[in-house]
């Protein structure tokens, strides 16, 4: 897959005035170009997340899991890059609406990321369910059409089978961790309750593919 060049801010702090620019896809001012691939994605994570934080550990774990899945199913490096960057919307540089999928996709778009990458980040792990809870569903779908193909399912699989500390876990363990982390009635808790049946079906589909012998 061709390497994408992002324009990366010299500082990871995004001024509030620049948030409007990012929302409409205009590169932020004062940026310098950099290449983005799985290695570049990891470098960006190191800039926007604190060392030793759960966000960094989880993102790195999801990326490693995607590397395994991409090799096993012969999928492109785009899957791995999206996996490393899927939660970049939690970074202080990206936070705006509170919907981390949307904020992350906007942030990456403001750095020059292609639609193929921003679409995966925008829609991973049942983003439309939480977007509806937040009243952002139309904004999400208008700005970032949901990707076709299997990469979104594979990205979501990697996310939902990786713990907060980056370890491989079962889907049962992951949901238990999520429900333990957020109190009943919390917006994220409600969103996961609504999304859980579909996510369990998705995990089962991907695991069946991974269990098939290579042709």
DRENNU-672142 format. One line per 10 residues: number of its first residue (from 1); for each residue x negated, y negated, z negated of N, C-alpha, C, O. Coordinates in pm, whole numbers, always signed. Example, Ala and Ser with C-alpha at 12.3 -4.5 7.8 and 13.67 -1.06 7.14 Angstrom:
! DRENNU-672142
1	-1319/+569/-780/-1230/+450/-780/-1320/+330/-780/-1424/+332/-846 | -1285/+225/-708/-1367/+106/-714/-1290/-3/-787/-1341/-114/-804
! end
This chain:
! DRENNU-672142
1	-84/+119/+0/+0/+0/+0/-87/-124/+0/-186/-127/-74 | -57/-229/+80/-139/-349/+81/-140/-415/-55/-41/-412/-127 | -253/-475/-91/-264/-545/-218/-192/-678/-209/-206/-751/-111 | -115/-710/-311/-43/-836/-318/-128/-938/-390/-194/-904/-489 | -128/-1060/-344/-201/-1167/-412/-102/-1252/-488/-9/-1308/-430 | -121/-1261/-619/-38/-1347/-702/-115/-1474/-733/-238/-1474/-736 | -42/-1583/-756/-104/-1703/-806/-83/-1704/-956/+30/-1717/-1002 | -189/-1691/-1032/-181/-1674/-1176/-215/-1803/-1248/-316/-1865/-1216 | -134/-1846/-1344/-162/-1969/-1414/-292/-1962/-1492/-327/-1857/-1547 | -365/-2073/-1496/-487/-2077/-1577/-453/-2061/-1724/-533/-2008/-1801
11	-337/-2107/-1762/-288/-2086/-1898/-160/-2006/-1888/-82/-2024/-1794 | -137/-1915/-1984/-15/-1836/-1980/+104/-1911/-2039/+215/-1859/-2041 | +81/-2034/-2088/+191/-2114/-2141/+262/-2184/-2027/+200/-2257/-1950 | +392/-2163/-2016/+472/-2225/-1911/+548/-2342/-1970/+629/-2324/-2061 | +522/-2462/-1919/+596/-2577/-1966/+743/-2562/-1931/+778/-2502/-1830 | +828/-2618/-2016/+972/-2605/-1993/+1008/-2662/-1856/+1097/-2608/-1789 | +943/-2768/-1813/+975/-2827/-1683/+946/-2731/-1569/+1010/-2739/-1464 | +851/-2640/-1589/+816/-2546/-1484/+914/-2430/-1476/+916/-2359/-1376 | +993/-2408/-1580/+1086/-2295/-1579/+1185/-2310/-1464/+1224/-2211/-1402 | +1226/-2435/-1435/+1320/-2456/-1324/+1254/-2416/-1193/+1317/-2353/-1108
21	+1127/-2452/-1176/+1056/-2414/-1055/+1052/-2263/-1041/+1076/-2209/-933 | +1020/-2194/-1152/+1008/-2048/-1147/+1141/-1984/-1110/+1144/-1885/-1036 | +1251/-2040/-1160/+1382/-1980/-1134/+1417/-1984/-986/+1493/-1900/-938 | +1362/-2079/-915/+1393/-2090/-772/+1279/-2043/-684/+1277/-2070/-564 | +1184/-1973/-744/+1083/-1906/-665/+969/-1994/-620/+893/-1954/-531 | +954/-2114/-678/+844/-2200/-638/+724/-2171/-726/+738/-2169/-849 | +604/-2148/-668/+487/-2120/-750/+461/-2235/-847/+475/-2352/-812 | +422/-2200/-969/+392/-2300/-1069/+267/-2377/-1031/+178/-2324/-965 | +260/-2501/-1073/+147/-2586/-1037/+23/-2547/-1116/+33/-2494/-1227 | -95/-2573/-1057/-220/-2547/-1126/-257/-2402/-1133/-318/-2359/-1230
31	-222/-2323/-1032/-246/-2180/-1033/-366/-2143/-946/-403/-2217/-855 | -426/-2029/-975/-535/-1978/-894/-498/-1840/-845/-433/-1765/-918 | -536/-1802/-721/-497/-1672/-667/-565/-1556/-736/-678/-1570/-785 | -501/-1445/-742/-561/-1321/-790/-493/-1205/-720/-378/-1216/-677 | -563/-1094/-708/-503/-975/-650/-421/-903/-756/-458/-901/-873 | -311/-842/-714/-229/-765/-806/-214/-624/-752/-169/-603/-639 | -252/-530/-834/-238/-388/-810/-229/-329/-949/-221/-406/-1045 | -230/-199/-969/-220/-148/-1106/-327/-204/-1200/-298/-234/-1316 | -450/-220/-1150/-555/-275/-1236/-530/-423/-1265/-548/-469/-1378 | -487/-497/-1163/-455/-638/-1184/-337/-656/-1277/-332/-753/-1354
41	-241/-565/-1270/-126/-571/-1360/-170/-554/-1505/-121/-625/-1593 | -261/-461/-1529/-312/-442/-1665/-386/-565/-1714/-375/-602/-1831 | -460/-629/-1625/-531/-751/-1664/-433/-861/-1701/-457/-935/-1797 | -324/-873/-1626/-223/-973/-1658/-159/-945/-1793/-135/-1037/-1871 | -131/-817/-1822/-74/-781/-1952/-165/-824/-2066/-118/-874/-2168 | -296/-806/-2047/-391/-842/-2152/-391/-993/-2178/-428/-1037/-2286 | -350/-1070/-2078/-344/-1215/-2094/-217/-1261/-2165/-220/-1360/-2239 | -107/-1191/-2145/+21/-1242/-2194/+71/-1173/-2320/+163/-1224/-2385 | +14/-1058/-2357/+55/-987/-2479/-61/-979/-2576/-177/-969/-2535 | -30/-983/-2704/-134/-975/-2807/-195/-836/-2811/-124/-737/-2796
51	-327/-827/-2831/-391/-696/-2846/-330/-620/-2964/-308/-678/-3070 | -305/-493/-2945/-249/-411/-3051/-99/-423/-3070/-42/-354/-3154 | -34/-509/-2992/+111/-526/-3007/+187/-409/-2946/+136/-340/-2858 | +308/-387/-2996/+393/-283/-2939/+424/-310/-2792/+428/-217/-2711 | +444/-436/-2757/+477/-468/-2617/+364/-424/-2524/+389/-366/-2419 | +241/-453/-2564/+128/-414/-2480/+114/-262/-2477/+94/-204/-2370 | +123/-198/-2593/+108/-52/-2599/+215/+17/-2515/+186/+111/-2442 | +339/-28/-2527/+448/+33/-2450/+427/+12/-2300/+441/+106/-2222 | +393/-109/-2260/+373/-137/-2117/+262/-52/-2059/+275/+0/-1948 | +152/-38/-2132/+42/+45/-2084/+83/+192/-2077/+45/+263/-1984
61	+162/+236/-2175/+209/+374/-2173/+302/+403/-2057/+293/+509/-1995 | +391/+309/-2027/+482/+327/-1913/+402/+329/-1783/+432/+407/-1693 | +301/+244/-1774/+216/+246/-1655/+144/+377/-1636/+137/+430/-1525 | +89/+431/-1745/+20/+561/-1736/+117/+672/-1695/+83/+759/-1615 | +237/+667/-1749/+337/+769/-1712/+372/+756/-1564/+388/+857/-1496 | +383/+635/-1516/+413/+614/-1374/+299/+664/-1285/+324/+712/-1175 | +176/+652/-1331/+64/+706/-1253/+81/+856/-1233/+59/+908/-1124 | +121/+925/-1340/+144/+1070/-1330/+259/+1100/-1235/+248/+1187/-1149 | +370/+1027/-1250/+487/+1051/-1165/+455/+1020/-1019/+495/+1095/-929 | +383/+912/-995/+349/+875/-857/+263/+982/-791/+281/+1012/-673
71	+170/+1039/-866/+88/+1148/-811/+171/+1272/-785/+159/+1336/-680 | +257/+1306/-880/+335/+1429/-869/+435/+1423/-754/+461/+1525/-689 | +492/+1306/-730/+598/+1292/-628/+551/+1216/-505/+631/+1187/-416 | +423/+1185/-499/+366/+1114/-384/+439/+983/-357/+487/+959/-247 | +448/+900/-461/+513/+770/-449/+407/+661/-445/+293/+684/-487 | +442/+542/-395/+342/+437/-372/+294/+369/-500/+353/+381/-607 | +183/+297/-485/+125/+223/-597/+220/+117/-650/+207/+74/-765 | +316/+74/-569/+417/-22/-615/+485/+27/-742/+511/-53/-832 | +515/+155/-751/+579/+211/-870/+493/+187/-993/+543/+148/-1098 | +364/+212/-980/+273/+198/-1094/+259/+52/-1134/+263/+19/-1253
81	+244/-36/-1036/+234/-179/-1066/+359/-228/-1138/+349/-301/-1237 | +476/-190/-1088/+601/-230/-1152/+612/-174/-1293/+665/-241/-1383 | +563/-53/-1314/+569/+8/-1446/+485/-70/-1547/+530/-95/-1659 | +365/-108/-1508/+282/-187/-1600/+346/-321/-1632/+334/-371/-1743 | +415/-380/-1535/+468/-516/-1552/+616/-521/-1588/+674/-629/-1594 | +678/-405/-1612/+824/-404/-1626/+875/-490/-1741/+984/-546/-1732 | +799/-503/-1848/+843/-579/-1965/+772/-713/-1980/+771/-770/-2089 | +714/-764/-1872/+643/-891/-1881/+737/-1005/-1918/+692/-1111/-1963 | +867/-985/-1900/+964/-1087/-1937/+974/-1113/-2086/+1036/-1211/-2127 | +914/-1026/-2169/+909/-1051/-2313/+797/-1147/-2350/+795/-1197/-2463
91	+704/-1173/-2260/+591/-1261/-2289/+640/-1404/-2310/+737/-1447/-2248 | +570/-1477/-2398/+608/-1616/-2423/+606/-1699/-2295/+686/-1791/-2279 | +514/-1666/-2204/+503/-1740/-2078/+625/-1722/-1989/+650/-1805/-1902 | +699/-1615/-2010/+810/-1581/-1921/+947/-1602/-1983/+1045/-1619/-1910 | +958/-1601/-2116/+1089/-1602/-2182/+1170/-1727/-2146/+1119/-1839/-2150 | +1296/-1705/-2112/+1384/-1816/-2079/+1528/-1782/-2114/+1585/-1840/-2207 | +1589/-1688/-2041/+1731/-1655/-2061/+1754/-1558/-2175/+1866/-1550/-2228 | +1651/-1482/-2215/+1667/-1375/-2313/+1688/-1239/-2251/+1675/-1138/-2319 | +1721/-1235/-2121/+1730/-1108/-2048/+1592/-1081/-1991/+1552/-1142/-1891 | +1518/-989/-2054/+1376/-978/-2020/+1354/-931/-1877/+1253/-966/-1815
101	+1448/-853/-1824/+1432/-809/-1684/+1438/-929/-1589/+1355/-940/-1498 | +1534/-1017/-1609/+1548/-1136/-1526/+1431/-1231/-1547/+1373/-1283/-1451 | +1396/-1255/-1673/+1285/-1346/-1702/+1154/-1295/-1643/+1074/-1372/-1591 | +1131/-1164/-1654/+1009/-1107/-1599/+1003/-1117/-1448/+898/-1149/-1392 | +1115/-1089/-1382/+1119/-1098/-1235/+1097/-1242/-1189/+1026/-1265/-1092 | +1157/-1337/-1258/+1136/-1478/-1223/+990/-1519/-1243/+932/-1588/-1160 | +935/-1475/-1353/+795/-1509/-1381/+703/-1454/-1273/+616/-1526/-1222 | +721/-1328/-1237/+638/-1269/-1133/+661/-1337/-998/+567/-1357/-922 | +785/-1371/-969/+814/-1443/-844/+742/-1577/-842/+691/-1619/-739 | +738/-1645/-957/+671/-1774/-963/+520/-1760/-940/+453/-1857/-904
111	+467/-1640/-961/+326/-1613/-937/+300/-1563/-795/+186/-1535/-759 | +406/-1550/-715/+390/-1507/-577/+416/-1361/-552/+383/-1312/-444 | +474/-1289/-648/+500/-1146/-630/+605/-1123/-522/+695/-1205/-506 | +594/-1013/-448/+690/-984/-341/+824/-935/-396/+834/-894/-511 | +926/-941/-311/+1059/-898/-351/+1062/-753/-397/+1137/-717/-488 | +981/-668/-335/+981/-526/-371/+943/-507/-517/+997/-418/-584 | +851/-589/-567/+809/-578/-707/+907/-647/-800/+946/-590/-902 | +948/-768/-766/+1039/-840/-856/+1174/-770/-867/+1237/-774/-973 | +1220/-706/-760/+1347/-634/-767/+1343/-518/-863/+1439/-495/-936 | +1232/-445/-865/+1219/-333/-959/+1216/-383/-1102/+1283/-327/-1189
121	+1139/-488/-1128/+1132/-543/-1263/+1268/-598/-1306/+1309/-581/-1421 | +1338/-663/-1214/+1467/-725/-1247/+1574/-623/-1285/+1662/-653/-1366 | +1567/-503/-1228/+1679/-409/-1243/+1644/-284/-1322/+1725/-191/-1327 | +1526/-277/-1383/+1490/-152/-1450/+1576/-129/-1574/+1622/-222/-1640 | +1596/-1/-1604/+1661/+45/-1727/+1796/-24/-1751/+1817/-89/-1853 | +1885/-8/-1654/+2023/-56/-1667/+2032/-204/-1701/+2110/-244/-1788 | +1952/-284/-1633/+1953/-428/-1659/+2091/-489/-1639/+2128/-583/-1708 | +2168/-435/-1543/+2299/-493/-1515/+2394/-483/-1635/+2483/-566/-1651 | +2374/-380/-1717/+2461/-364/-1835/+2434/-475/-1935/+2527/-540/-1983 | +2306/-498/-1968/+2273/-605/-2062/+2303/-742/-2001/+2344/-834/-2072
131	+2283/-755/-1870/+2314/-883/-1805/+2461/-918/-1822/+2496/-1033/-1846 | +2549/-818/-1809/+2691/-841/-1828/+2721/-884/-1971/+2804/-972/-1994 | +2653/-821/-2068/+2671/-858/-2208/+2632/-1004/-2232/+2691/-1073/-2316 | +2532/-1050/-2159/+2480/-1186/-2177/+2547/-1288/-2084/+2515/-1407/-2089 | +2638/-1241/-1999/+2700/-1331/-1902/+2606/-1373/-1791/+2623/-1480/-1731 | +2507/-1288/-1761/+2407/-1320/-1660/+2413/-1225/-1541/+2322/-1224/-1458 | +2518/-1144/-1532/+2521/-1041/-1428/+2523/-1101/-1287/+2455/-1049/-1198 | +2598/-1208/-1267/+2602/-1268/-1133/+2468/-1334/-1100/+2422/-1328/-986 | +2408/-1397/-1198/+2279/-1460/-1174/+2174/-1356/-1137/+2093/-1377/-1046 | +2175/-1243/-1207/+2078/-1136/-1178/+2097/-1083/-1037/+2001/-1072/-961
141	+2220/-1050/-1002/+2244/-989/-871/+2225/-1089/-757/+2183/-1051/-648 | +2255/-1217/-782/+2237/-1318/-677/+2089/-1344/-649/+2049/-1361/-534 | +2008/-1348/-754/+1867/-1380/-737/+1785/-1259/-693/+1688/-1272/-618 | +1824/-1141/-742/+1743/-1022/-716/+1834/-905/-678/+1886/-837/-767 | +1854/-880/-550/+1933/-763/-509/+1872/-635/-565/+1750/-621/-572 | +1958/-542/-604/+1909/-415/-659/+1836/-335/-551/+1889/-319/-441 | +1716/-286/-580/+1639/-212/-479/+1707/-81/-441/+1772/-17/-523 | +1692/-42/-316/+1736/+89/-271/+1620/+187/-286/+1508/+148/-319 | +1647/+315/-260/+1542/+415/-273/+1531/+467/-415/+1614/+437/-500 | +1426/+546/-439/+1414/+616/-568/+1321/+550/-667/+1311/+596/-781
151	+1252/+442/-629/+1152/+385/-720/+1214/+328/-847/+1153/+335/-953 | +1334/+270/-837/+1398/+215/-956/+1430/+325/-1055/+1408/+309/-1175 | +1482/+438/-1008/+1508/+551/-1097/+1379/+600/-1161/+1376/+629/-1281 | +1273/+609/-1084/+1146/+659/-1138/+1088/+563/-1240/+1034/+606/-1342 | +1098/+433/-1214/+1051/+333/-1310/+1130/+343/-1440/+1072/+342/-1548 | +1262/+353/-1428/+1346/+363/-1547/+1316/+490/-1624/+1313/+489/-1747 | +1293/+599/-1553/+1255/+725/-1619/+1129/+705/-1702/+1123/+747/-1818 | +1028/+642/-1645/+903/+621/-1717/+924/+535/-1841/+864/+560/-1945 | +1011/+435/-1831/+1039/+347/-1944/+1113/+422/-2054/+1078/+410/-2172 | +1214/+499/-2017/+1301/+560/-2117/+1239/+685/-2178/+1296/+742/-2272
161	+1125/+730/-2127/+1056/+845/-2187/+920/+805/-2243/+830/+888/-2255 | +906/+677/-2277/+783/+626/-2339/+821/+548/-2464/+910/+464/-2460 | +754/+577/-2574/+787/+514/-2702/+737/+370/-2707/+667/+323/-2617 | +774/+301/-2814/+730/+163/-2833/+579/+153/-2845/+522/+48/-2816 | +513/+261/-2887/+367/+261/-2899/+299/+324/-2778/+178/+343/-2779 | +375/+356/-2674/+316/+404/-2551/+300/+553/-2539/+234/+601/-2446 | +360/+629/-2630/+349/+775/-2625/+464/+835/-2545/+574/+779/-2541 | +439/+949/-2482/+545/+1021/-2412/+642/+1079/-2513/+600/+1142/-2610 | +772/+1058/-2491/+875/+1109/-2583/+990/+1166/-2500/+1000/+1141/-2380 | +1075/+1242/-2567/+1196/+1291/-2502/+1299/+1179/-2498/+1287/+1079/-2570
171	+1401/+1196/-2416/+1505/+1095/-2408/+1580/+1085/-2541/+1622/+977/-2580 | +1596/+1198/-2612/+1661/+1194/-2743/+1580/+1110/-2841/+1635/+1029/-2915 | +1449/+1130/-2841/+1363/+1053/-2931/+1367/+904/-2898/+1368/+820/-2987 | +1368/+874/-2771/+1367/+732/-2729/+1495/+662/-2773/+1489/+551/-2825 | +1609/+725/-2752/+1734/+661/-2794/+1740/+649/-2946/+1790/+550/-2998 | +1689/+749/-3016/+1686/+740/-3163/+1603/+621/-3208/+1640/+550/-3301 | +1489/+599/-3141/+1403/+485/-3175/+1475/+353/-3147/+1469/+260/-3228 | +1544/+346/-3033/+1614/+222/-2998/+1723/+192/-3098/+1736/+78/-3144 | +1803/+292/-3134/+1913/+269/-3226/+1863/+242/-3368/+1933/+178/-3447 | +1744/+289/-3399/+1685/+258/-3529/+1629/+116/-3531/+1628/+50/-3635
181	+1583/+70/-3416/+1520/-61/-3408/+1622/-175/-3412/+1595/-280/-3469 | +1738/-153/-3351/+1841/-257/-3344/+1962/-216/-3426/+2006/-102/-3416 | +2018/-306/-3507/+2134/-270/-3589/+2258/-252/-3504/+2269/-311/-3397 | +2354/-170/-3551/+2480/-152/-3477/+2546/-287/-3451/+2553/-373/-3539 | +2595/-304/-3331/+2658/-429/-3293/+2565/-528/-3227/+2611/-622/-3162 | +2433/-508/-3243/+2338/-595/-3174/+2359/-583/-3024/+2398/-477/-2975 | +2333/-690/-2951/+2356/-690/-2807/+2280/-577/-2738/+2336/-509/-2651 | +2155/-555/-2774/+2077/-448/-2713/+2134/-312/-2752/+2141/-221/-2669 | +2174/-297/-2877/+2234/-172/-2925/+2360/-141/-2844/+2380/-28/-2799 | +2446/-243/-2825/+2569/-223/-2747/+2536/-187/-2602/+2599/-99/-2543
191	+2440/-255/-2546/+2403/-229/-2407/+2355/-86/-2389/+2391/-20/-2292 | +2273/-39/-2482/+2222/+98/-2472/+2334/+200/-2491/+2333/+306/-2428 | +2430/+169/-2577/+2545/+258/-2593/+2620/+274/-2461/+2659/+385/-2424 | +2639/+165/-2390/+2709/+170/-2262/+2626/+240/-2155/+2679/+312/-2071 | +2495/+217/-2158/+2408/+269/-2053/+2363/+412/-2077/+2320/+479/-1983 | +2373/+461/-2200/+2313/+590/-2236/+2357/+706/-2147/+2271/+781/-2100 | +2487/+726/-2120/+2524/+842/-2036/+2456/+839/-1900/+2404/+941/-1854 | +2456/+724/-1834/+2392/+715/-1703/+2242/+734/-1711/+2183/+795/-1621 | +2180/+683/-1815/+2035/+698/-1830/+1998/+844/-1856/+1895/+891/-1807 | +2079/+914/-1932/+2051/+1056/-1956/+2062/+1135/-1825/+1982/+1225/-1800
201	+2160/+1103/-1744/+2173/+1170/-1615/+2053/+1139/-1525/+2002/+1227/-1456 | +2009/+1015/-1528/+1892/+975/-1448/+1769/+1054/-1490/+1696/+1107/-1406 | +1744/+1063/-1620/+1628/+1137/-1670/+1635/+1283/-1626/+1535/+1341/-1585 | +1753/+1342/-1634/+1768/+1482/-1593/+1737/+1499/-1444/+1673/+1596/-1405 | +1783/+1404/-1361/+1755/+1412/-1217/+1605/+1406/-1189/+1553/+1486/-1110 | +1538/+1313/-1252/+1394/+1298/-1228/+1318/+1419/-1280/+1225/+1466/-1214 | +1356/+1470/-1395/+1285/+1586/-1449/+1303/+1708/-1360/+1211/+1790/-1348 | +1418/+1722/-1298/+1436/+1832/-1203/+1340/+1817/-1085/+1283/+1916/-1038 | +1322/+1696/-1038/+1227/+1674/-928/+1084/+1706/-971/+1008/+1765/-894 | +1050/+1667/-1091/+913/+1691/-1138/+886/+1838/-1163/+771/+1882/-1157
211	+991/+1914/-1190/+973/+2058/-1216/+964/+2141/-1089/+920/+2256/-1094 | +1003/+2084/-975/+996/+2161/-850/+851/+2184/-810/+767/+2095/-826 | +821/+2302/-759/+685/+2325/-711/+656/+2239/-589/+745/+2211/-509 | +532/+2197/-577/+492/+2115/-462/+508/+2196/-334/+479/+2315/-333 | +553/+2132/-224/+571/+2204/-97/+438/+2250/-38/+435/+2312/+68
! end
